[in-house]
């Protein structure tokens, strides 16, 4: 059985999901895929179900009744991955903003370079973002600057959503204590991993904005991150983090 599971949350991704699934399965390293779909009304689930007939042993889907947030989608996926004993567990978007070929680079960082958690970083070597308007680039970049200032942790791309975890990281983190469901979820996961003593390594990637489908980003999600970081820092003062 392959040791690596890629978790992709979806909501209305019919334009992208088949291409993404086929691309992941074309990679040299064998990956399994778990789609976590929040009741997409556009037929995303039907496309995945059809492809499960082609990839019955490597393509899986969790169907949720409606939009419950990115964070809860990943946490449900993490629990499924732990239950099925995958060693390397990945987060990735469905829209090709994350290049599937970089999955191998993230895995190698954990397998060969002693990372417990590897992060596909847009900002570890300059700003590697394609097709984003300047306002969004600045918002994303300075969000990480802000988080570093508040937390004192030197991660260049705190909001990155392209990540590989070793299973023991997710087993050690108390997933039910992860509070945020939007933009701040990615921040909280990295912060919690570092507080547990895990080695978080950033791997340079090029991030390309989606060309099909619609972005799920909103001002409300960004606002959650701004205030959530302060709340997260305060809460951490009163929480013990046993080392992994």
LUMDO-429202 format. One record per atom (N, C-alpha, C): x, y, z. Coordinates in steps of 0.02 Angstrom, whole numbers, padded with zeros to 5 digits, always signed. Last residue first. Layout:
<kefis>
XYZ ...
</kefis>
This chain:
<kefis>
+00329+00817+01024 +00315+00758+00984 +00374+00710+00983 +00309+00885+01188 +00348+00879+01126 +00331+00813+01092 +00159+00958+01246 +00210+00905+01252 +00245+00894+01186 +00113+01106+01285 +00126+01073+01221 +00179+01020+01232 -00016+01180+01381 +00047+01142+01380 +00052+01105+01313 -00083+01344+01383 -00086+01275+01359 -00018+01244+01361 -00080+01478+01406 -00112+01436+01457 -00117+01363+01437 -00024+01531+01294 +00008+01544+01359 -00017+01497+01413 -00112+01507+01193 -00054+01462+01200 -00016+01473+01265 -00204+01610+01198 -00224+01543+01221 -00164+01498+01233 -00125+01712+01139 -00147+01717+01210 -00165+01649+01237 -00111+01662+01009 -00052+01675+01050 -00070+01678+01124 -00246+01658+00967 -00207+01596+00970 -00146+01605+01015 -00278+01795+00969 -00313+01748+01013 -00274+01684+01022 -00192+01837+00867 -00185+01864+00935 -00218+01817+00985 -00244+01764+00761 -00174+01755+00781 -00163+01781+00852 -00375+01811+00744 -00364+01744+00769 -00293+01732+00793 -00367+01934+00685 -00385+01931+00756 -00371+01862+00786 -00321+01890+00556 -00292+01948+00591 -00305+01943+00666 -00404+01782+00519 -00332+01772+00528 -00302+01828+00570 -00528+01842+00507 -00519+01788+00556 -00445+01778+00571 -00502+01925+00399 -00513+01955+00464 -00505+01903+00520 -00498+01831+00296 -00437+01867+00314 -00443+01899+00383 -00631+01792+00296 -00580+01742+00309 -00515+01775+00330 -00691+01912+00259 -00707+01882+00324 -00655+01831+00344 -00648+01934+00130 -00623+01978+00183 -00636+01948+00252 -00607+01774+00052 -00652+01830+00067 -00621+01873+00122 -00579+01642-00065 -00553+01693-00020 -00604+01748-00009 -00610+01550-00158 -00651+01548-00097 -00629+01601-00046 -00621+01582-00334 -00585+01583-00272 -00632+01583-00213 -00694+01471-00456 -00692+01535-00420 -00657+01529-00354 -00642+01396-00613 -00676+01398-00549 -00668+01466-00516 -00475+01413-00679 -00544+01388-00685 -00575+01386-00616 -00354+01460-00643 -00379+01484-00707 -00450+01460-00720 -00278+01512-00488 -00323+01469-00526 -00343+01502-00592 -00107+01567-00481 -00178+01576-00467 -00221+01533-00513 +00030+01474-00430 -00004+01503-00488 -00079+01507-00475 +00180+01474-00345 +00107+01472-00337 +00075+01508-00396 +00321+01379-00338 +00290+01434-00374 +00214+01424-00370 +00414+01343-00186 +00370+01324-00241 +00350+01388-00279 +00535+01288-00069 +00513+01339-00117 +00470+01310-00173 +00490+01228+00086 +00515+01207+00021 +00491+01257-00031 +00525+01237+00258 +00493+01268+00200 +00529+01247+00136 +00495+01131+00394 +00541+01151+00342 +00502+01180+00283 +00483+01104+00563 +00445+01128+00505 +00495+01158+00454 +00494+00986+00682 +00537+01022+00634 +00496+01040+00572 +00404+01004+00837 +00416+00973+00773 +00457+01018+00727 +00366+01056+00959 +00436+01038+00949 +00451+01005+00883 +00242+01107+00978 +00252+01037+00999 +00324+01014+00988 +00256+01228+00916 +00251+01227+00989 +00259+01157+01017 +00252+01184+00782 +00314+01212+00810 +00312+01210+00886 +00116+01146+00775 +00170+01097+00762 +00236+01121+00791 +00052+01267+00801 +00044+01212+00848 +00099+01159+00838 +00088+01340+00686 +00106+01365+00753 +00104+01307+00803 +00027+01264+00585 +00100+01272+00587 +00124+01293+00656 -00109+01273+00623 -00077+01208+00616 -00001+01214+00620 -00133+01412+00619 -00137+01376+00683 -00103+01308+00679 -00120+01441+00483 -00076+01472+00532 -00074+01431+00596 -00226+01369+00429 -00158+01353+00409 -00107+01382+00457 -00335+01435+00492 -00322+01364+00505 -00250+01346+00488 -00354+01563+00445 -00313+01555+00505 -00298+01482+00522 -00443+01548+00340 -00374+01567+00326 -00328+01552+00385 -00550+01441+00432 -00536+01476+00369 -00461+01487+00360 -00565+01385+00556 -00590+01347+00499 -00573+01379+00432 -00485+01360+00715 -00501+01401+00657 -00520+01359+00597 -00450+01273+00820 -00511+01313+00824 -00532+01344+00758 -00398+01120+00875 -00387+01169+00821 -00452+01207+00811 -00433+01022+00961 -00419+01088+00990 -00403+01141+00938 -00441+00907+00889 -00505+00936+00913 -00496+01004+00946 -00310+00872+00871 -00346+00902+00815 -00411+00934+00837 -00174+00888+00953 -00243+00873+00972 -00290+00908+00922 -00033+00819+00881 -00075+00878+00887 -00145+00856+00905 -00001+00682+00863 +00019+00717+00924 -00022+00780+00936 -00048+00645+00740 -00068+00605+00797 -00054+00641+00863 +00016+00736+00659 -00057+00740+00665 -00083+00699+00723 +00147+00689+00678 +00130+00759+00692 +00055+00765+00704 +00145+00558+00634 +00150+00569+00706 +00137+00642+00725 +00140+00568+00493 +00080+00549+00530 +00086+00566+00604 +00211+00717+00425 +00219+00648+00448 +00160+00631+00494 +00132+00820+00305 +00142+00803+00375 +00164+00730+00382 +00150+00944+00184 +00156+00872+00199 +00170+00864+00273 +00053+01070+00101 +00090+01047+00159 +00094+00971+00159 -00010+01213+00055 +00020+01156+00021 +00071+01125+00069 -00054+01334+00103 -00098+01277+00109 -00074+01215+00072 +00021+01466+00198 +00025+01417+00144 -00022+01358+00157 +00031+01561+00295 -00036+01548+00270 -00036+01496+00213 +00166+01576+00324 +00123+01547+00375 +00055+01527+00346 +00303+01581+00258 +00237+01576+00226 +00188+01540+00273 +00413+01588+00343 +00403+01641+00294 +00333+01641+00263 +00433+01574+00513 +00407+01539+00454 +00387+01593+00404 +00491+01596+00652 +00518+01617+00587 +00496+01569+00531 +00392+01661+00781 +00414+01600+00746 +00432+01619+00673 +00331+01761+00852 +00403+01753+00860 +00431+01692+00826 +00196+01795+00843 +00215+01730+00871 +00289+01723+00886 +00191+01926+00789 +00151+01907+00847 +00177+01845+00882 +00281+01919+00681 +00289+01970+00732 +00252+01950+00796 +00227+01816+00603 +00295+01809+00632 +00305+01858+00689 +00107+01877+00568 +00106+01817+00611 +00174+01806+00642 +00154+01983+00487 +00115+01997+00548 +00116+01937+00595 +00210+01911+00382 +00252+01956+00422 +00219+01970+00489 +00095+01849+00334 +00148+01808+00364 +00196+01850+00406 +00029+01961+00287 -00004+01919+00337 +00048+01876+00373 +00111+02007+00189 +00114+02041+00253 +00074+02006+00307 +00076+01913+00087 +00145+01919+00111 +00147+01951+00180 -00063+01936+00069 -00038+01870+00089 +00032+01876+00120 -00065+02071+00031 -00104+02048+00088 -00078+01982+00114 +00017+02070-00083 +00038+02107-00023 +00001+02085+00038 -00062+01991-00168 +00006+01970-00151 +00029+02005-00087 -00175+02071-00178 -00181+02007-00144 -00112+01979-00125 -00124+02182-00246 -00155+02190-00180 -00159+02125-00142 -00082+02130-00369 -00032+02152-00320 -00062+02160-00250 -00165+01978-00418 -00160+02051-00416 -00115+02073-00360 -00077+01834-00475 -00114+01867-00422 -00110+01942-00431 +00005+01774-00571 -00064+01792-00589 -00106+01819-00532 +00113+01689-00462 +00096+01705-00531 +00021+01720-00537 +00239+01705-00343 +00167+01703-00354 +00153+01727-00425 +00360+01710-00252 +00348+01667-00310 +00274+01654-00319 +00467+01819-00190 +00395+01811-00195 +00380+01773-00259 +00612+01747-00109 +00577+01802-00142 +00502+01792-00140 +00602+01606-00052 +00652+01634-00099 +00618+01689-00140 +00493+01592+00029 +00558+01574+00058 +00615+01598+00013 +00365+01614-00016 +00404+01672+00003 +00473+01655+00031 +00286+01505-00038 +00288+01555-00092 +00340+01609-00079 +00319+01339+00007 +00323+01409+00026 +00329+01454-00035 +00253+01201+00066 +00266+01230+00001 +00262+01306+00007 +00324+01128+00207 +00276+01179+00184 +00298+01204+00115 +00329+00981+00304 +00359+01022+00251 +00305+01066+00220 +00363+00915+00457 +00310+00949+00419 +00345+00992+00367 +00477+00859+00494 +00416+00827+00519 +00356+00854+00481 +00624+00832+00398 +00567+00875+00415 +00511+00832+00444 +00735+00760+00355 +00721+00763+00427 +00666+00813+00445 +00756+00737+00221 +00787+00797+00252 +00764+00810+00323 +00689+00625+00172 +00762+00629+00166 +00794+00685+00207 +00552+00635+00204 +00584+00570+00201 +00660+00576+00207 +00521+00772+00199 +00506+00733+00259 +00543+00666+00261 +00567+00808+00074 +00589+00847+00132 +00576+00810+00197 +00496+00720-00007 +00568+00710+00002 +00595+00749+00062 +00369+00780-00004 +00379+00714+00027 +00454+00702+00040 +00394+00896-00075 +00372+00900-00006 +00383+00834+00030 +00429+00841-00200 +00477+00883-00163 +00458+00887-00089 +00309+00779-00234 +00369+00737-00225 +00421+00776-00185 +00224+00887-00253 +00210+00839-00200 +00272+00797-00183 +00254+00956-00366 +00290+00975-00306 +00274+00930-00246 +00164+00913-00459 +00231+00884-00463 +00273+00903-00402 +00050+00991-00437 +00053+00923-00409 +00122+00892-00411 +00062+01155-00387 +00084+01110-00440 +00089+01039-00412 -00072+01249-00334 -00016+01207-00312 +00000+01157-00367 -00169+01290-00418 -00125+01342-00391 -00064+01309-00358 -00253+01188-00456 -00187+01192-00489 -00147+01254-00469 -00364+01173-00375 -00369+01218-00432 -00303+01229-00471 -00372+01106-00256 -00395+01070-00316 -00383+01109-00380 -00233+01111-00139 -00293+01138-00171 -00309+01101-00236 -00179+00996-00012 -00169+01029-00076 -00235+01055-00103 -00089+00914+00114 -00143+00960+00098 -00128+00991+00030 -00041+00743+00150 -00033+00807+00115 -00097+00847+00113 +00052+00633+00244 -00015+00658+00232 -00010+00730+00207 +00133+00484+00265 +00141+00553+00242 +00074+00578+00216 +00083+00361+00310 +00141+00390+00343 +00151+00464+00326 -00081+00302+00346 -00034+00331+00298 +00023+00365+00336 -00183+00234+00422 -00111+00222+00433 -00065+00246+00377 -00316+00254+00428 -00293+00209+00375 -00217+00204+00372 -00325+00346+00531 -00360+00282+00538 -00334+00231+00488 -00258+00452+00471 -00229+00419+00530 -00259+00350+00539 -00352+00485+00371 -00284+00464+00353 -00250+00427+00410 -00461+00526+00447 -00468+00469+00401 -00399+00441+00383 -00406+00637+00508 -00429+00580+00549 -00437+00517+00507 -00383+00718+00396 -00327+00695+00437 -00347+00634+00479 -00515+00743+00353 -00469+00705+00311 -00410+00678+00350 -00561+00818+00460 -00595+00756+00444 -00550+00712+00401 -00470+00924+00442 -00468+00884+00504 -00504+00818+00494 -00507+00977+00317 -00442+00945+00326 -00440+00902+00388 -00637+01021+00350 -00627+00974+00296 -00560+00938+00304 -00611+01114+00450 -00646+01052+00469 -00640+00999+00414 -00545+01213+00370 -00512+01180+00426 -00545+01115+00445 -00640+01258+00276 -00580+01222+00255 -00548+01182+00311 -00815+01236+00310 -00751+01268+00320 -00692+01224+00301 -00932+01180+00276 -00916+01181+00348 -00848+01212+00362 -01059+01166+00162 -00997+01202+00177 -00987+01209+00252 -01131+00999+00179 -01131+01069+00158 -01066+01102+00179 -01116+00861+00208 -01181+00887+00186 -01182+00959+00162 -00979+00774+00131 -01007+00810+00187 -01068+00849+00163 -00898+00631+00086 -00951+00676+00066 -00982+00708+00128 -00739+00582+00048 -00783+00596+00104 -00834+00648+00080 -00668+00464-00063 -00705+00527-00054 -00744+00526+00011 -00524+00402-00152 -00575+00397-00100 -00609+00465-00092 -00423+00306-00252 -00462+00368-00250 -00521+00359-00202 -00368+00179-00252 -00324+00236-00236 -00360+00303-00232 -00445+00077-00299 -00404+00063-00240 -00361+00123-00219 -00512+00120-00413 -00551+00098-00355 -00509+00089-00292 -00507+00211-00532 -00455+00206-00480 -00486+00181-00414 -00622+00197-00606 -00557+00188-00640 -00501+00177-00589 -00720+00223-00516 -00725+00160-00554 -00660+00145-00590 -00686+00349-00475 -00674+00294-00429 -00682+00226-00462 -00736+00428-00576 -00664+00412-00578 -00646+00357-00527 -00868+00439-00534 -00853+00406-00598 -00780+00385-00601 -00848+00511-00415 -00876+00443-00413 -00863+00405-00478 -00802+00634-00466 -00758+00592-00425 -00783+00520-00423 -00918+00676-00533 -00856+00666-00571 -00809+00620-00532 -01004+00688-00426 -01020+00639-00478 -00958+00624-00520 -00948+00794-00353 -00950+00727-00324 -00962+00674-00377 -00969+00905-00439 -00901+00882-00423 -00901+00810-00398 -01092+00962-00466 -01077+00896-00494 -01007+00870-00481 -01122+01080-00403 -01105+01084-00474 -01088+01016-00506 -01142+01082-00267 -01201+01076-00309 -01186+01072-00384 -01046+00993-00150 -01043+01036-00210 -01106+01027-00253 -01031+00949-00015 -01096+00953-00047 -01098+00997-00108 -00887+00963+00008 -00939+00992+00051 -01004+01003+00012 -00775+00829-00002 -00819+00874-00037 -00876+00897+00008 -00620+00778-00006 -00669+00796+00046 -00714+00849+00017 -00533+00648-00079 -00571+00709-00093 -00621+00719-00036 -00382+00576-00067 -00445+00581-00030 -00476+00648-00046 -00271+00470-00153 -00306+00534-00151 -00370+00527-00110 -00103+00404-00148 -00175+00396-00143 -00206+00465-00135 +00038+00399-00257 -00001+00433-00206 -00073+00407-00207 +00189+00338-00310 +00118+00322-00303 +00086+00357-00243 +00294+00444-00407 +00282+00413-00342 +00207+00397-00336 +00270+00497-00535 +00313+00438-00528 +00302+00403-00461 +00098+00541-00574 +00164+00555-00546 +00204+00490-00536 -00031+00517-00610 +00021+00508-00662 +00091+00518-00636 -00113+00549-00507 -00101+00478-00519 -00050+00465-00575 -00115+00688-00523 -00084+00659-00463 -00068+00585-00474 -00186+00696-00645 -00117+00719-00640 -00082+00689-00580 -00313+00648-00613 -00272+00612-00662 -00199+00632-00659 -00352+00748-00522 -00347+00678-00502 -00302+00639-00549 -00350+00864-00604 -00307+00858-00545 -00297+00785-00524 -00447+00836-00700 -00377+00847-00721 -00330+00839-00662 -00559+00828-00614 -00537+00770-00652 -00464+00778-00675 -00568+00959-00556 -00555+00900-00515 -00532+00839-00555 -00595+01079-00625 -00526+01061-00609 -00517+00989-00586 -00728+01104-00642 -00683+01123-00697 -00612+01095-00687 -00788+01069-00522 -00797+01024-00579 -00749+01041-00637 -00788+01119-00392 -00725+01115-00428 -00730+01070-00490 -00875+01149-00276 -00885+01174-00344 -00819+01177-00383 -00761+01116-00161 -00828+01144-00165 -00834+01178-00233 -00647+01005-00081 -00678+01033-00140 -00746+01064-00124 -00484+00963-00021 -00553+00985-00007 -00583+01018-00069 -00380+00831-00034 -00401+00890-00073 -00473+00907-00054 -00242+00748+00025 -00310+00768+00041 -00326+00832+00003 -00144+00613-00018 -00156+00683-00033 -00230+00698-00018 -00042+00499+00064 -00111+00517+00049 -00116+00592+00039 +00078+00371+00055 +00064+00442+00049 -00009+00454+00028 +00120+00242+00043 +00125+00272+00109 +00101+00344+00111 +00029+00111-00043 +00068+00174-00042 +00065+00207+00026 +00043-00060+00000 +00000+00000+00000 +00044+00062+00000 
</kefis>
